[in-house]
């Protein structure tokens, strides 16, 4: 405990780190306050606070802003949808592929296109939101007039959230977009705990305690999933650097079981609204479309979870492919005089690393998908929906992934100043540490 207190003192003794933490807290505070600022012309007392199915899950990500009809009701989710569309286009269209390969200038162009697309996506979602999610009795003005000015406000709210996320990344700690989603999820956790405890009552106290114990092991399993690595040995030939003889030692390339992190979950979740939306558009013309809309409106149905798990597996391979380049790793090894024992340098090394990466990504993708659908399984055992959403699933994986990434950045600042690391003094180790080897 004393070491942990000392570590926190060290954190706030570093001027740049202290400033970044305060900036992050400031932006998070503004984000949370915006979730309670209701759109003009809405009587907040007449809003239906309970959201079920996919809308309830979305409301969890947004920290209640969706059900509050706030200026941040759509939050950062349209930006996530636009990012998915742009990343898919980088695979399908040569124009976007060229921009992706242009380095920093290409990245800036892609970011600008993503921002513009976000505005159009937000506008479309805002019109749907104001037309269908705000009850008539809660409106104090004409719905048509309300839709016009509320769409402008909601677009502005999402753009402001996007700006705050980027500022957190640049001036704060952690990935800003992911951090905003995590904060929305965390804000609902105390309420979910209270509701589950109340639902169990005194007679179900033992069951509630068992649920908390199982939740702990699920969290630990999620942590291990984000940290597990496969190490490939690399032998470096002896060489002379200055007047010193170096090399000859063996090092390792760590390949993560889950190199994609939480992004497959976020991407898949953003697309899970499409079947329900399309089904509702054709529900009156087709009984099949109505059935599809009903099936995908509830995250506990087998149809929803089957498609959700499939998308997670696909996006895990997709995101791993764009974040880990076996050819680049092989080229870097060759330039440094390194080689994998028993494998020829160059293309053979690239193919070997690619094969290993595919083999560990497949079980990693299946494990990610299983953890993601745990809330539906927990709901079958009688847990309340609010608490079940934290019992594995998207919420838990986002929480674990974002917390570990943020702690890793803090760890880097401490190690640069030669302080003892935060994760070494506590019980949680960094994602770059050799914690679990497969």
ZIWOVEN-V303163 format. One record per pair of residues at least 4 apart in sequence whose ideal C-beta (glycine too) atoms are under 8 Angstrom apart, sorted by the first residue. I is the first residue (numbers start at 0). J is the second residue. If there is no record, write none. Layout:
# ZIWOVEN-V303163
i->[I/I]
j->[J/J]
This chain:
# ZIWOVEN-V303163
i->[0/1/2/2/2/3/3/3/4/5/5/5/6/6/6/6/6/6/6/6/7/8/9/9/9/9/9/10/10/10/10/10/10/10/11/11/11/12/13/13/13/13/13/14/15/15/16/16/16/16/16/17/18/19/19/19/19/20/20/20/21/22/22/22/22/22/23/23/23/23/23/23/24/25/26/26/26/26/26/26/27/27/27/27/27/28/29/29/30/30/30/30/30/30/31/31/31/31/32/33/33/33/33/33/33/33/34/34/34/34/34/34/34/34/34/35/35/36/36/36/37/37/37/37/37/37/38/38/38/38/38/38/38/38/39/39/39/40/40/40/40/40/40/41/41/41/41/41/41/41/42/42/42/42/42/43/43/43/45/45/45/46/46/46/46/46/46/47/47/48/48/49/49/50/50/50/50/50/50/51/51/51/52/52/52/52/53/53/53/53/53/53/53/53/54/54/54/55/55/55/55/56/56/56/56/56/57/57/57/57/58/58/58/58/59/59/59/59/59/59/60/60/60/60/60/60/60/60/61/61/61/61/61/61/61/62/62/62/62/62/62/63/63/63/63/64/64/64/64/64/65/65/65/65/67/68/68/68/68/69/70/70/70/70/71/71/71/71/72/72/72/73/73/73/73/73/73/73/73/74/74/74/74/74/74/75/75/75/75/75/75/75/75/76/76/76/77/77/77/77/77/77/78/78/78/78/78/78/78/78/79/79/79/79/79/80/80/80/81/81/81/81/81/81/82/82/83/83/83/83/84/84/85/85/85/85/85/85/86/86/86/87/88/88/89/89/89/89/89/89/90/90/91/92/93/94/95/95/96/97/97/98/98/98/99/99/99/100/101/101/101/102/103/104/105/106/107/108/109/110/111/112/113/114/114/114/115/116/117/117/117/117/118/118/118/119/120/121/121/121/121/121/122/122/122/123/124/124/125/125/125/125/125/126/126/126/127/127/128/128/128/129/129/129/129/129/129/129/130/130/133/133/133/134/135/138/138/140/140/141/142/143/144/145/146/147/148/149/150/151/152/153/154/155/156/157/158/159/160/160/161/161/162/163/163/163/164/164/164/164/164/165/165/165/166/166/166/167/167/167/167/167/167/167/168/168/168/168/169/171/171/172/172/172/173/173/173/173/173/173/174/174/174/175/176/177/177/177/177/177/177/177/178/178/178/179/180/180/180/180/181/181/181/181/181/182/183/184/184/184/184/184/185/187/187/188/188/189/190/190/191/191/191/191/191/191/192/192/193/194/194/194/194/195/195/195/195/195/195/195/196/198/198/199/199/199/199/200/203/204/205/206/207/208/209/210/210/210/210/211/212/213/213/214/214/214/215/216/217/217/217/217/217/217/218/218/218/219/220/220/221/221/221/221/221/221/222/222/222/222/223/223/223/224/224/224/224/224/224/225/225/225/225/225/225/225/226/226/226/226/226/226/226/227/227/227/227/227/227/227/227/228/228/228/228/228/228/228/228/229/229/229/229/229/229/229/230/230/230/230/230/230/231/231/231/231/231/231/232/232/232/232/232/233/233/233/233/233/233/233/233/234/234/234/234/234/235/235/235/235/235/235/235/235/236/236/236/236/236/237/237/237/237/238/238/238/238/239/239/239/240/240/246/250/252/252/253/253/254/254/254/254/254/254/255/255/256/256/256/256/256/256/257/257/257/257/258/258/258/258/258/258/258/259/259/259/259/259/259/259/260/260/260/261/261/261/261/261/261/262/262/262/263/263/263/263/263/263/263/263/263/263/264/264/264/264/264/264/264/265/265/265/266/266/266/266/267/267/267/267/267/267/268/268/270/271/271/271/271/271/271/271/272/273/274/274/274/274/274/274/275/275/275/275/275/276/277/277/277/277/278/278/278/278/278/278/278/278/279/279/280/281/281/282/282/282/283/284/285/286/287/288/289/290/291/292/293/294/294/294/295/295/295/295/297/298/298/298/298/298/299/299/299/299/299/299/299/300/300/301/302/303/303/304/304/304/305/306/307/307/307/307/308/308/308/308/308/309/309/310/311/311/311/311/311/312/312/312/312/312/313/314/315/315/315/315/315/316/316/316/317/318/319/319/319/323/323/324/325/325/325/325/325/325/326/326/327/328/328/328/329/329/329/329/329/329/329/330/331/332/332/332/332/332/333/333/333/333/333/338/338/338/338/339/339/339/342/342/342/343/343/344/345/346/347/348/349/350/351/352/353/354/355/356/357/358/359/359/360/361/362/363/364/365/366/367/367/368/369/370/370/370/370/371/371/371/371/372/372/372/373/373/373/373/373/374/374/374/374/374/374/374/374/375/375/376/376/377/377/377/377/377/378/378/378/382/382/382/383/384/386/387/388/388/388/389/389/390/391/391/392/393/394/395/396/397/398/399/400/401/402/403/403/403/403/404/404/405/406/406/406/406/406/407/407/407/407/407/408/409/409/410/410/410/410/410/411/412/413/413/413/413/414/414/419/419/420/420/421/422/422/422/422/423/428/428]
j->[4/5/6/419/424/7/424/425/8/9/419/424/10/413/418/419/420/421/424/425/11/12/13/413/416/418/419/16/17/20/409/412/413/421/16/17/20/17/17/412/413/416/418/18/19/412/20/172/409/412/413/21/22/23/170/171/172/24/171/172/25/26/166/167/170/171/27/167/171/172/173/178/28/29/30/163/166/167/171/175/31/167/178/179/182/32/33/163/34/71/160/163/179/182/35/62/182/186/36/64/69/70/71/156/159/160/61/62/63/64/67/69/71/183/186/67/69/69/70/71/41/43/67/68/69/70/68/69/70/72/145/149/152/153/148/149/152/138/139/140/145/148/149/46/68/133/137/138/139/145/46/136/137/138/139/67/68/137/134/136/137/66/67/68/133/134/137/66/134/66/67/55/66/54/55/57/58/65/66/55/297/384/56/296/297/298/57/271/272/275/295/296/297/298/58/65/132/59/384/385/388/60/268/298/388/393/61/65/76/272/63/64/65/66/183/184/187/385/388/394/74/76/180/183/184/268/393/394/65/71/72/73/74/76/183/74/182/183/184/186/187/67/183/186/187/69/71/72/74/183/72/73/74/132/72/72/132/133/137/156/152/153/155/156/156/157/159/160/128/153/156/77/121/124/125/128/153/156/157/156/157/160/179/180/183/79/157/160/161/164/176/179/180/80/124/269/81/117/120/121/124/157/82/113/117/157/160/161/164/176/83/176/265/266/269/84/120/269/85/113/114/116/117/120/86/113/87/266/269/270/88/116/89/95/109/112/113/116/90/317/321/91/92/95/95/96/98/99/109/321/96/317/95/96/97/98/99/109/100/101/105/105/108/109/105/106/109/105/105/106/108/106/107/108/109/110/111/112/113/114/115/116/117/118/158/161/119/120/121/157/158/161/122/154/158/123/124/125/153/154/157/158/126/150/154/127/128/153/129/149/150/153/154/130/146/150/131/132/132/133/153/133/142/145/146/149/150/153/142/146/137/138/145/138/142/142/145/144/145/145/146/147/148/149/150/151/152/153/154/155/156/157/158/159/160/161/162/163/164/179/165/176/166/167/175/179/168/175/176/178/179/169/175/176/170/171/175/171/172/173/174/175/178/179/173/174/175/176/175/175/178/405/408/409/177/178/401/404/405/408/178/401/404/179/180/181/261/265/397/400/401/404/182/401/405/183/184/265/397/401/185/397/398/401/402/186/187/188/389/394/397/398/398/191/385/192/389/193/194/385/195/383/385/386/388/389/196/386/197/198/383/385/386/199/207/210/382/383/385/386/207/203/383/203/204/206/207/204/207/208/209/210/211/212/213/214/382/386/390/215/216/217/390/218/389/390/219/220/221/370/373/390/391/395/222/395/399/223/224/370/225/370/391/395/396/399/226/399/403/427/227/434/435/256/257/363/366/367/370/255/257/260/399/400/403/430/255/403/428/430/432/434/435/255/256/257/363/434/435/436/437/253/254/255/256/433/435/436/437/253/254/256/355/359/436/437/251/252/253/254/433/436/251/252/254/339/352/355/249/250/251/339/340/249/250/251/252/332/337/338/339/249/337/338/339/340/246/247/248/249/250/335/336/337/246/247/336/337/338/244/245/246/247/244/245/246/336/243/244/245/244/245/336/337/328/352/431/433/258/323/352/355/356/359/359/363/359/360/362/363/366/437/315/363/366/367/318/319/322/323/356/360/363/263/314/315/317/318/319/322/318/400/404/265/396/397/399/400/401/266/314/318/267/310/311/312/314/315/317/318/364/367/268/311/367/371/393/396/397/269/393/397/270/310/314/318/271/307/310/311/314/371/307/393/310/275/295/298/303/306/307/310/276/277/278/291/292/294/295/306/279/291/292/295/296/280/281/288/291/292/282/288/289/290/291/292/293/295/288/292/288/285/288/288/289/292/289/288/289/290/291/292/293/294/295/296/297/300/302/303/300/302/303/306/303/303/304/307/374/375/303/304/374/375/378/379/384/304/375/305/306/307/375/308/372/375/309/310/311/368/371/372/312/368/369/371/372/313/368/314/315/364/367/368/371/316/364/365/367/368/317/318/319/360/363/364/367/320/360/364/321/322/323/356/360/328/356/328/329/349/350/352/353/356/330/349/331/332/349/352/333/344/345/346/348/349/352/334/335/337/338/339/344/348/337/338/344/345/348/342/343/344/348/348/351/352/347/348/351/347/348/348/349/350/351/352/353/354/355/356/357/358/359/360/361/362/363/437/364/365/366/367/368/369/370/371/396/372/373/391/392/395/396/391/392/393/396/376/391/392/377/390/391/392/395/378/387/388/389/390/391/392/394/379/387/380/391/382/386/387/390/391/382/384/387/386/387/390/387/388/390/392/392/393/394/394/395/395/395/396/396/397/398/399/400/401/402/403/404/405/406/407/427/429/430/408/430/409/410/421/422/427/429/411/422/429/430/431/412/413/421/414/420/421/422/429/415/416/418/419/420/421/418/420/423/424/424/429/425/427/428/429/432/428/432/434]
